[in-house]
Amino acid sequence: MTQYQRHKLSVAPMLDWTDRHCRYFHRLLSKEALLYSEMVVAEAILHGDRQRLLEFDPAEQPVALQIGGSDPAKVADAARIGAEYGYAEINLNVGCPSDRVQSGTFGACLMREPQRVADCVAAMKAAVSIPVTVKCRIGVDDQDPEIALDTLADLVVAAGVDALWVHARKAWLQGLSPKENRDIPPLDYDRVYRLKARLPDLFIGINGGIKTLDEAERHLVHVDGVMIGRAAYQEPEMLAAADRRIYGIDRVDPEPRAILEAMLPYIEAQIAAGTPVSHMARHMLGLYHGRPGARRFRQILTVEGAGRHVGIDVFHRAMDAVDDIAASVAANAAA
């Protein structure tokens, strides 16, 4: 078993969602889950504001950097820079179907160029000592998933890839929007299971449409890891049970208020550094999902947290409002 085998659960890289503030918040919920950055284009790492793009808090670890690119030399240089910043893993995006990604000849369209993907992996492996992984689809457009996925997997294994995370649906590069590509192409979990059965020595994680830890546990019978995306973001409290349920750690699942109180010092430090409250609050809106007071909590953080000069007190008001509503619901139930 490789060291990578411990990553049984991860939170998917999601553009505009899994930024550094989101990841710090998610780390308070789960100490074990592997967290991913948003995809960062290799060219931006090489020529842009690296500090803004790559800086993260060490408390986020283990955190992986996802890179978008298709030039082996450029993604290798970007990977080296990411490793120097302290990331625990470099992941190559071979799954994003957006028009912007396609115009740059990377993302899901690379499913059509598996040898190029393998060349990128080999170059990245030569540049860094940390794990290099790939996140892909089972195919694109009219590709046969049996052939497309096996071909890609075999080539990246030969190139030295440490893990393959597979979104278990095709991407349709023509005719569907990126949003539609997350829902419309049918899921084929069995295809990923067959890949794992054929390549038992390769870490294979599964992604796509997984909404609960119950589902994650069922997938882990067949594959090595489960990657949860929108559900973990929109209902983050599920991550509070992940260390106990997925990793078998003896701990009490943290309650939402305790999580928010643990988040406050980070928020205060970010406010002092000039970060608007809304940049952090937006990632926490789903914390009370399904609990009394959830709507009021979202309302306070969204409306009252939108100003330029909002302080930490907006979080205290939101928490107190939830407590008041929960107490009222409990009192009515007892009456």
N, C-alpha and C positions, 0 to 999 in steps of 0.2 A: 504494500500500500504506500503510495506516494504522500508527501506532505499535503498535496492539493486535495486529497480525499476528504479532508475535514470540512470542505465547503459544501455542506449538504443543503444549505439554503442561501440564496442571494436575492438582493433587490435589484431589479433590472435597471440598466442605464436608460434614462428617459429624458429626452431633450426638453429643456425648460422646467424640468421637475427635480431631478436628482443633483442639485447643486450642493455646494459645501454646507449650506445651512440645513438643507433637508437631510443630508447624511449625518450631521452632528445630532440632529433630532432622532433619526432612526437608530443611531448607536445607543442612545439612552434607553430605547425599547429592547434592543437585542445586543448583547455583547459579542455574539458569535457570528451572526449573519455576515456574509461578504457583501460589501456595498460597492456600487459602481458610480463613476462619474457620468455626467452627460457625455455624449460623444464629442470629442474635440478633434477638429480636422488637423492632420499632420502639418499642413502649410501654416496654420495659425500658430501652432506650437513653435515652428521654426522661425517665423517672422513676426509674430504678434506679441501681445502683452502676456508673457509667460506667467508672471506673478498673478495676474488676474485670472488667467485660465486654469492654472494648475495648483495654486496655493490651497492648502487644506489644513485642518487642525489635526495634530497627531492622534487625538482622541477618536477620530473616525476610523482608525485602522481596525481590521484589515479593509483597505479600500483599493479598488482597481481603477486604472485609467483606461477608458475606451477611446481608441484612436480610429479616425476615418482617413483612409488613403489607399492608394493602389501602387505607388512607386516604392519598390523595396528599399532604396537608399533613403528616401524621405521618411518612411514609417520607421525605419531602423533608427534614424537620428532622433525622431520624435520619441521613440521608445526609450532611448538612452537618456534623454532629457527628463522624461517621466520618472525613470528609475532614480535619477539624481534628486528629484523632488521628494522621493521617499515612497512612491506608490508600491503596493505589494504585488501587483500584477499589471501586465499590459494586455489589453484585449483588442483584437482587430474586428471592426464592424463589417460584417458581410450579410447584414440583414435589413438595414434601413431602406425603405422603398421610396423616399421622398424625391421629388423632381430635382431639388438642389443637390442631393447626394448623387443622383444618376448623372447630372451634368458634370460632376467631378469624377466620374468613372470609379466610384467606390460604393460601399453599401451592398444592397442585395444584388445589384447587377453583376457583382463579382462572382456570383454563383455560376455565371456563364464562363468565367475565366479561372477555373480552379488551380491551374498551374501558377498563375500570377499570385493567387492567395498563398500558395505554398512557398513561392519565392519571397513574399513579404514575411511569412513566418520564419523562414530560414534566416533572413537578414536580421530580423528582430532578435531571434535567439542568439545570433552571433554578437549582438550589440549589448545584451543585458543578461544578468544572472538570475533575475526573478522570473516567475512563470509567464509564458506567452500563451494566450488563449485566443480562440476564435468564437464569435457568436454569428450564427448563420440561420438561414431558412432551410426547409427541406427541398426547395427548388424555386424557380421563378417561371412565370408564364407557362409555356407548353412543355417545359422539361418534365421528364419522368422522374419522380422523386426517388425511386429505387436506384436509378443510375446516377442522378445528379448528386445526391447526398453521399453515396458510397464513394464516388470519384473524388469529391472534395475531401472527405474524411481520410481516405487512403493517402492522398497527396500531402495533407498537412501533418499526418502522423509521420510520414517519411521525412518531413521537414523538421520534426521535433516538437510539435505542438504539445502543450501540457494538458489541455482540456478543450473540449468542444461543447459549447452551449447551443442548443438547437431550438429555435422557435418552430413549433411543430405544425406550421402551415406554410403553404406557398406564399410568395409575394407576386402580385400581378402588377408589373411595372407600367402597363398601359391599361387605362380604363378604370382604375381604382385609385382613390386618394390615399395618402398615408393612413388617415383615420380608418377608412374602409378596409385597408389591408390588415388592420389589427382585429377585424371582426368577421369579414365576409368570407375569405377563403376558409374552407373547412379545416378544422383541426384533425391531425392524424398522429395521435400519440403513439399508436402501434408502430408507426414507421421509425420513431426514435427508439422505441424498445428493441426493434429488430437490429438497429445499428449497434446498440449496446451489446446485444447477444453476439453479434459478429465480431465486435472489437472489445472483448472483456477487459483488456489491460488499459484501455483509454478511458479517462474520466469523461463521462458524458452527462451533461445536465439538460433538463427539459424546461421549456418556456412556452407560454401561450395559453391564455384563458384560465389560468389557475387562480382561483379566488379564495381558497381557504386552506388552513393547515391540514384539515382532513384530506383534502385532495392531494396536498403535498406528500403526506404520509403514504398515500396509495401509490403515487408515482415512484417514491423511493424504494419500493419493492423491485422496480424494474431498472432504474437508472441511479446514478451516483449523486445527482444534485437536482434541486428544483429552484427555478428562478421565477419570482413573483414580481409583477409589474404594477399595473394600475391599482389592483386590490390592496397591495401593501401601502400605496401612497394615499388612496382615498379612505381606507379603513386601517390606519397605522396601528391601532391597538392590537391587531392580530400578531404583530411582531413581538409584543410583550410576552406572549406565550411560547414563542419559537424556541428559546433556549431550553425550556423545560421539555417541550413536546418533541422537538426535532433533534436536539442534542443530548437529551437525557440529563440535563443539569438540575440538581436539586435546588430550586429557588422558588420564591413566591413571585408570581407575575406582578410587575409594578402597576399601580393604579394610575389613571390619567393625571390626577392632580399631582402626585409625586413626580411623575415624568416632567410635567410643566415646571414644577418648582426646581427640579434639577437643571432645567433648561435656562432658567432666569439669569444665572451669572454669565452664561455665554451671550444671551441677548443683551444684557447690560454692556458687556464689553464691545459688542458689535455696534450698539447705538453710540457709544463713546467714540468709536472709530468712524462714525458717519454713515453707517448702514441704516437705511430706512426700516422701520419696524415691519412694514408690509412685506419686505423681502424675506423675512423669517416667518411671520405669522401665516402666510399663505400655505406653508407646508404643514401646518398644524391644525388646519380647519376640520379635518376628519377625525380628530382624536377621540371625540365623544360620540362617534357614530353609533346610532342605535340606543343611546342613553338619554334619559330625561335631561333637557337643557341643551341638547346638541345644537339645535337651531339658533338659540340665543347666543351660544358660544361663538358660532360662525358669524353671526350678525355683528357682534361687538368687535371681533377681530377684523372683519372685512370693512365695516363702515368707520368705526372709531379708530382703527389702526391705519387708515389710509393717509392721514395727514403727514406733512413734512416734519413736524416737530413733536410727534407722538413719543411718549416715554413708556417706561416699563409698566406704569400703572394700568395700561389698557389690558395687560394680561391678568393682573390681579382682579380687575373688574369682571373679566370674562370668567375666571375661575369661581369667583364669589357668586356670580349669577347662576352658574350651573349648580353650585352647592345649594343655593336658595330654592331653585326649581326642584332639585332632587329631594330636598327635605319636605317640600310641599306635597310632592307626589307620594312620598312615604307616609306622610301624615294622613292624607286622604285615603290611602289604602288601608291604614290601620283603623280609620274611623268606622 
